[in-house]
Structure formats: C-alpha cells, structure tokens
Amino acid sequence: MRRIAVLSSGGDAPGMNAAIRAVVRAGIYNGLEVIGVSHGYSGLMAGEVSSMSLGSVADIIHRGGTILYTARSEEFKTPQGQQKAYAVLRQHEVDGLIVIGGDGSFRGAQALSRLGVPTIGIPGTIDNDIPCCDQTIGFDTAVNTAIDAIDKIRDTATSHERTYVVEVMGRHAGDIALHVGLAGGAESVLIPEVPFQMDEVIRKLERSVARGKKHSIIVVAEGAASGLDVGKYLTEHTGFDVRVTVLGHIQRGGAPSFRDRILASQLGEYAVQLLMQGVSGKMVSTHNGMSQAVDFDTVFTTPRQPSLELFRLADILAI
C-alpha cells in the first residue's frame, strides 16, 4: 500500500471535511501518498484527481460541506462507468480507495472492490439511515440545527398562539424527525416507519388546547408526508391558525458539532488502518462506542429503523 485516494459522494453532510482531513493526515503519518478525487464518482471517471498534503486539509475540520465537492452519477452505475473509474485508479497507481457517503456511495465502492480496488466506506449522511452503526457523520449536527430552528419557531408560535408544522429532512428515514420531536417537545411526530392518522394528530392538538396550551409544534419527516399537505389538512379540519415551515437544506450546512468532528476523525483514521492491513469491501463505523468494520453486503441487507422506544417516549411526554 503506497498510494490511497479519498472521495465524497452523494449528499453532503457536516463532518465530511473532518473525515477527509483524518484520512489525509493519517495516510501521510503512515508514509502513504494521498490523492483527492473531486466531484465523487463523476470526477473519478473524468480523472479529477490531485495530490493532497498536510496543508491541503489545514483549517477545514470546522467547515461544513466537503472541500472535494460531491455529485451523483448515473453513468457510474453502469458497468462501463465503473470500468472507466477503475482505469483512472489504475492509471494513477492507486492502491486503495476510501469513500465517504451513504448507501448509494457504498454500492459504488463495492463495485470497485469487486474489480480489484481495495475500498473502505465511511458513513456520511445527515439521514442516519445506514445500518450497523451508532450514528452517521452529519446526523448530530443536522439534529442540532433543526432543534435550534424549532426553538426559534416556538417563540413566535407562542407569541401568536399558532400551530406550526415543521418538515425536516431524512429522505425515507425518520431519525431526524424523531430526535428533533422528542428534544423539541413536539405534540406529534410523524415518521415513515410508524403509520399515523391525521385524526389522532388533531385529537392531540385539541387536547392541548383544552388544557390551556397556546401553541403546538408538529414535526413531520419528509419521507412520511409533505409538511404543506399536513398544514393544509389541519387548516381545513380545525379552527386553528396553522403555519408551515420546511427546514430543507439548511440542515445539511453549517459547522459540524464536536460529536461529528470526533466521529469523522475516528472513522477516517480507522479506514486508513484497514486499507494498510489489506482489508476491503467494508464500512467503518462505531457500535456501542467501539470502532468496527462491517461487510458492505451486511450493511445492504440489515434492516434499519429508528428507536421505537424513543417514539414511545415522545408520544408519552406529548400528553
């Protein structure tokens, strides 16, 4: 193992830069050359590679986004695209590749691994929808960003005695909504993993009003329903003053939390260790606080759902 490469793929997440920094510095510390690939697999196929030094990753641990940029590529999903990427890696004499991203990014990494390029995946996505890990890089920051927004929304909701529907990201996973709803004291939390009825949402609102509460917060995961549709339904079926806020991509930006910086640093260094040991086709993660390496196939086939215990708790405390 003489030269390794690192790229970020899919949606950006706070902490990706910290992971890139860890890969580059751990690689150099161990006597490896490190090259960065810009614009994910699309950039890899196009040969967008450059040598990275200690200075390349200076002063980035606190920055959101990814200095290597990111992109999604339909071409790379084809055998022809994968062969093109493989050829670029061989041309630049890359002995191992580290991919920072989510499920789709890992499937690309697995394809390259099967072609003979040792690959390790680092889970970076705010959705927290990757199995076999305590948390993904970016999740903690995204939740804190959404919590900060909801705290501000609650102030104006109280002032105007309104009901606010807040839609958060998460694609098909309800982890952000669940954690934000519980920590933000929401009256209802709607997530895709648990069926819900709007009549029950209305019942909770009416119960809150009956005991004298002047405002309410309903958190909706984008994979469960449209916040705008939920707000429209509540407006049409109640006499409440309902407003809707879609937090959107604000949750993907901003400086990573200390938890995401530490997690990214741990996983980046561990990924370098594994490549040097000849390991390939695995995702690095933490489980119960300990670093581990999990086969991509296990990651792809393991069911993933948020904590139903937290959902139960959120429902109890919203009484």
C-alpha positions as CSV (number, residue, x, y, z in Angstrom):
1,M,0.0,0.0,0.0
2,R,1.8,3.1,-1.2
3,R,-1.0,5.5,-2.5
4,I,-4.6,5.8,-1.5
5,A,-7.4,8.0,-2.7
6,V,-10.4,9.6,-1.0
7,L,-13.7,11.0,-2.3
8,S,-17.0,12.1,-1.0
9,S,-20.2,11.1,-2.8
10,G,-24.0,11.7,-2.6
11,G,-25.5,14.3,-0.3
12,D,-23.0,16.4,1.7
13,A,-23.0,16.2,5.5
14,P,-21.3,18.3,8.2
15,G,-18.2,16.4,9.2
16,M,-17.2,15.2,5.8
17,N,-14.3,17.6,5.8
18,A,-13.2,16.3,9.2
19,A,-13.2,12.8,7.7
20,I,-11.1,13.9,4.7
21,R,-8.7,15.6,7.0
22,A,-8.3,12.5,9.1
23,V,-7.7,10.3,6.0
24,V,-5.1,12.6,4.6
25,R,-3.2,13.1,7.8
26,A,-3.4,9.5,8.9
27,G,-2.2,8.4,5.5
28,I,0.7,10.8,5.5
29,Y,1.6,9.9,9.1
30,N,1.9,6.2,7.9
31,G,4.0,7.1,5.0
32,L,1.3,6.9,2.3
33,E,0.7,9.2,-0.6
34,V,-2.9,10.5,-0.6
35,I,-4.8,11.9,-3.6
36,G,-8.2,13.6,-3.5
37,V,-10.9,12.9,-6.0
38,S,-13.2,15.9,-6.8
39,H,-16.9,15.6,-7.5
40,G,-17.4,12.0,-6.4
41,Y,-17.6,9.1,-8.9
42,S,-18.3,11.6,-11.7
43,G,-15.0,13.3,-11.1
44,L,-13.2,9.9,-10.7
45,M,-14.4,8.8,-14.2
46,A,-13.2,12.2,-15.5
47,G,-9.8,11.9,-13.9
48,E,-10.3,14.8,-11.5
49,V,-7.6,13.8,-9.0
50,S,-4.9,15.8,-7.3
51,S,-2.2,15.2,-4.7
52,M,-3.1,16.1,-1.1
53,S,-0.7,17.3,1.6
54,L,-0.9,18.3,5.2
55,G,-1.6,21.8,4.1
56,S,-4.4,20.7,1.8
57,V,-6.6,19.9,4.8
58,A,-5.5,22.6,7.2
59,D,-8.2,24.7,8.8
60,I,-11.1,22.5,7.5
61,I,-12.2,20.5,10.5
62,H,-14.7,23.1,11.4
63,R,-16.1,23.7,8.0
64,G,-19.4,22.2,6.7
65,G,-19.8,20.7,3.2
66,T,-16.8,18.9,1.5
67,I,-13.7,20.5,0.0
68,L,-13.6,17.7,-2.5
69,Y,-17.2,18.6,-3.6
70,T,-19.7,15.9,-4.3
71,A,-22.0,14.7,-7.1
72,R,-24.3,11.9,-8.1
73,S,-23.6,10.0,-11.3
74,E,-25.9,7.8,-13.3
75,E,-23.1,6.8,-15.6
76,F,-21.1,5.3,-12.8
77,K,-23.9,2.9,-12.0
78,T,-23.2,1.2,-15.3
79,P,-20.5,-1.5,-15.9
80,Q,-18.9,0.8,-18.5
81,G,-18.8,3.7,-16.0
82,Q,-17.3,1.5,-13.3
83,Q,-14.6,0.3,-15.7
84,K,-13.8,3.9,-16.6
85,A,-13.3,4.7,-12.9
86,Y,-11.2,1.6,-12.4
87,A,-9.0,2.6,-15.3
88,V,-8.4,6.0,-13.8
89,L,-7.4,4.5,-10.4
90,R,-5.0,2.1,-12.1
91,Q,-3.6,4.9,-14.3
92,H,-2.8,6.9,-11.1
93,E,-1.5,3.7,-9.3
94,V,-4.0,4.0,-6.5
95,D,-3.7,1.0,-4.2
96,G,-6.8,1.7,-2.1
97,L,-9.9,4.0,-2.1
98,I,-11.9,5.5,0.8
99,V,-15.4,6.6,0.0
100,I,-17.3,9.0,2.3
101,G,-21.1,8.9,1.7
102,G,-24.2,6.8,2.1
103,D,-25.9,3.7,0.8
104,G,-25.5,4.5,-2.9
105,S,-21.9,5.6,-2.4
106,F,-21.1,2.3,-0.7
107,R,-22.7,0.3,-3.6
108,G,-20.2,2.1,-5.9
109,A,-17.4,1.3,-3.6
110,Q,-18.4,-2.3,-3.5
111,A,-18.4,-2.4,-7.3
112,L,-14.8,-1.1,-7.4
113,S,-13.8,-3.6,-4.7
114,R,-15.1,-6.4,-6.9
115,L,-13.0,-5.1,-9.8
116,G,-9.9,-5.4,-7.6
117,V,-9.5,-2.0,-5.9
118,P,-9.5,-2.2,-2.1
119,T,-12.2,0.0,-0.8
120,I,-13.4,1.2,2.6
121,G,-16.6,3.2,3.2
122,I,-17.2,5.9,5.8
123,P,-20.9,6.6,6.6
124,G,-21.5,10.3,6.0
125,T,-25.2,11.4,5.7
126,I,-27.5,13.5,7.9
127,D,-30.3,11.0,7.5
128,N,-28.7,8.4,9.9
129,D,-30.2,5.7,7.6
130,I,-27.2,3.4,7.4
131,P,-27.5,0.1,9.4
132,C,-24.7,-1.3,11.6
133,C,-23.6,2.0,13.2
134,D,-24.4,4.1,16.2
135,Q,-24.7,7.3,14.1
136,T,-23.6,8.5,10.7
137,I,-21.4,11.6,10.3
138,G,-23.6,14.7,10.0
139,F,-26.6,13.4,11.9
140,D,-25.8,15.1,15.2
141,T,-25.2,18.4,13.5
142,A,-28.4,18.2,11.5
143,V,-30.5,17.5,14.6
144,N,-28.9,20.4,16.5
145,T,-29.6,22.7,13.5
146,A,-33.2,21.6,13.4
147,I,-33.6,21.9,17.2
148,D,-32.3,25.5,17.1
149,A,-34.8,26.3,14.4
150,I,-37.7,24.8,16.3
151,D,-36.7,26.7,19.4
152,K,-37.0,29.9,17.5
153,I,-40.3,28.8,15.8
154,R,-41.7,28.0,19.2
155,D,-41.1,31.6,20.4
156,T,-43.2,33.1,17.6
157,A,-45.7,30.3,17.8
158,T,-46.3,31.3,21.5
159,S,-46.5,35.0,20.7
160,H,-49.2,34.4,18.1
161,E,-50.9,31.4,19.6
162,R,-50.3,29.3,16.5
163,T,-49.8,25.7,15.5
164,Y,-46.6,25.2,13.5
165,V,-45.9,22.2,11.2
166,V,-42.2,21.8,10.8
167,E,-40.9,19.5,8.0
168,V,-37.4,18.1,8.4
169,M,-35.2,16.1,6.1
170,G,-34.3,12.4,6.3
171,R,-35.4,11.0,3.0
172,H,-37.0,7.6,3.9
173,A,-35.8,7.6,7.5
174,G,-37.4,9.3,10.5
175,D,-34.4,9.6,12.8
176,I,-34.1,13.4,12.4
177,A,-37.8,14.0,13.0
178,L,-37.9,11.6,16.0
179,H,-34.9,13.1,17.8
180,V,-36.0,16.7,17.0
181,G,-39.6,16.0,18.0
182,L,-38.6,14.5,21.3
183,A,-35.9,17.1,22.2
184,G,-38.2,19.9,20.9
185,G,-41.3,18.9,22.9
186,A,-43.5,18.4,19.8
187,E,-47.1,17.4,20.2
188,S,-46.9,15.0,17.3
189,V,-44.0,13.4,15.4
190,L,-44.8,11.8,12.0
191,I,-42.2,9.4,10.6
192,P,-42.4,7.0,7.7
193,E,-41.6,3.9,9.9
194,V,-44.8,4.3,12.0
195,P,-48.2,4.6,10.4
196,F,-50.2,7.6,11.6
197,Q,-53.7,9.0,11.3
198,M,-54.4,12.7,11.0
199,D,-57.5,12.3,13.2
200,E,-55.1,11.3,16.0
201,V,-52.9,14.4,15.3
202,I,-56.0,16.6,15.6
203,R,-57.1,14.9,18.8
204,K,-53.7,15.7,20.4
205,L,-53.9,19.3,19.3
206,E,-57.5,19.7,20.7
207,R,-56.4,18.0,24.0
208,S,-53.5,20.5,24.3
209,V,-55.8,23.5,23.6
210,A,-58.4,22.1,26.2
211,R,-55.8,22.2,28.9
212,G,-54.9,25.8,28.1
213,K,-51.8,25.4,25.8
214,K,-51.4,28.4,23.5
215,H,-49.2,26.9,20.8
216,S,-48.3,23.5,19.3
217,I,-45.4,22.0,17.2
218,I,-45.8,19.1,14.8
219,V,-42.7,17.6,13.4
220,V,-43.0,15.8,10.0
221,A,-40.3,13.7,8.4
222,E,-40.2,14.4,4.6
223,G,-40.5,10.7,4.0
224,A,-43.7,10.4,6.0
225,A,-45.7,13.3,4.5
226,S,-45.5,16.7,3.0
227,G,-45.4,19.4,5.7
228,L,-47.5,21.6,3.4
229,D,-50.1,18.9,3.0
230,V,-50.3,18.3,6.7
231,G,-50.7,22.0,7.3
232,K,-53.4,22.3,4.7
233,Y,-55.3,19.4,6.2
234,L,-55.1,20.8,9.7
235,T,-56.3,24.2,8.5
236,E,-59.3,22.7,6.7
237,H,-60.3,20.4,9.6
238,T,-59.7,22.6,12.6
239,G,-60.2,26.2,13.5
240,F,-56.5,26.6,14.5
241,D,-54.1,29.2,13.0
242,V,-51.6,26.8,11.3
243,R,-48.3,27.8,9.7
244,V,-45.8,25.5,7.9
245,T,-42.0,25.7,7.9
246,V,-39.9,23.5,5.7
247,L,-36.4,23.5,7.0
248,G,-34.9,21.9,3.9
249,H,-31.2,22.1,3.1
250,I,-30.3,24.4,6.0
251,Q,-30.0,21.1,7.9
252,R,-27.1,20.0,5.7
253,G,-24.9,23.0,6.1
254,G,-23.1,24.7,8.9
255,A,-20.1,23.9,11.1
256,P,-20.1,20.2,12.4
257,S,-20.8,19.6,16.0
258,F,-18.0,18.3,18.2
259,R,-19.5,14.9,18.1
260,D,-19.4,14.8,14.3
261,R,-15.9,16.1,14.2
262,I,-14.7,13.4,16.6
263,L,-16.6,10.6,14.9
264,A,-15.3,11.7,11.5
265,S,-11.8,11.8,12.8
266,Q,-12.0,8.3,14.3
267,L,-13.5,6.7,11.3
268,G,-11.1,8.4,8.8
269,E,-8.1,7.2,10.7
270,Y,-9.5,3.7,11.1
271,A,-10.3,3.5,7.4
272,V,-6.6,4.1,6.6
273,Q,-5.6,1.4,9.1
274,L,-7.8,-1.1,7.4
275,L,-6.5,-0.4,3.9
276,M,-2.9,-0.8,5.2
277,Q,-4.0,-4.2,6.7
278,G,-5.3,-5.3,3.3
279,V,-9.0,-5.1,4.2
280,S,-11.5,-4.3,1.5
281,G,-15.3,-4.1,0.9
282,K,-16.2,-2.9,4.3
283,M,-17.8,0.1,6.0
284,V,-16.2,1.5,9.2
285,S,-18.5,2.6,12.0
286,T,-18.9,2.8,15.7
287,H,-21.1,0.4,17.6
288,N,-21.5,0.9,21.4
289,G,-18.7,3.4,21.1
290,M,-16.2,1.0,19.6
291,S,-14.8,1.1,16.1
292,Q,-15.8,-1.8,13.8
293,A,-15.7,-2.9,10.2
294,V,-18.8,-4.3,8.5
295,D,-19.1,-6.0,5.1
296,F,-20.9,-4.0,2.6
297,D,-23.3,-6.9,2.0
298,T,-24.2,-6.9,5.6
299,V,-24.9,-3.2,5.5
300,F,-27.1,-3.6,2.5
301,T,-29.2,-6.4,3.9
302,T,-29.6,-5.4,7.5
303,P,-32.9,-3.7,8.3
304,R,-32.7,-0.1,9.7
305,Q,-35.3,1.7,11.7
306,P,-35.3,4.4,14.4
307,S,-35.7,3.6,18.0
308,L,-39.3,2.7,18.7
309,E,-38.6,3.3,22.4
310,L,-37.8,6.9,21.6
311,F,-41.0,7.2,19.6
312,R,-43.0,5.7,22.5
313,L,-41.3,8.2,24.9
314,A,-42.1,11.2,22.6
315,D,-45.7,10.1,22.5
316,I,-46.0,9.8,26.3
317,L,-44.3,13.1,27.0
318,A,-46.6,15.0,24.5
319,I,-49.6,14.3,26.6
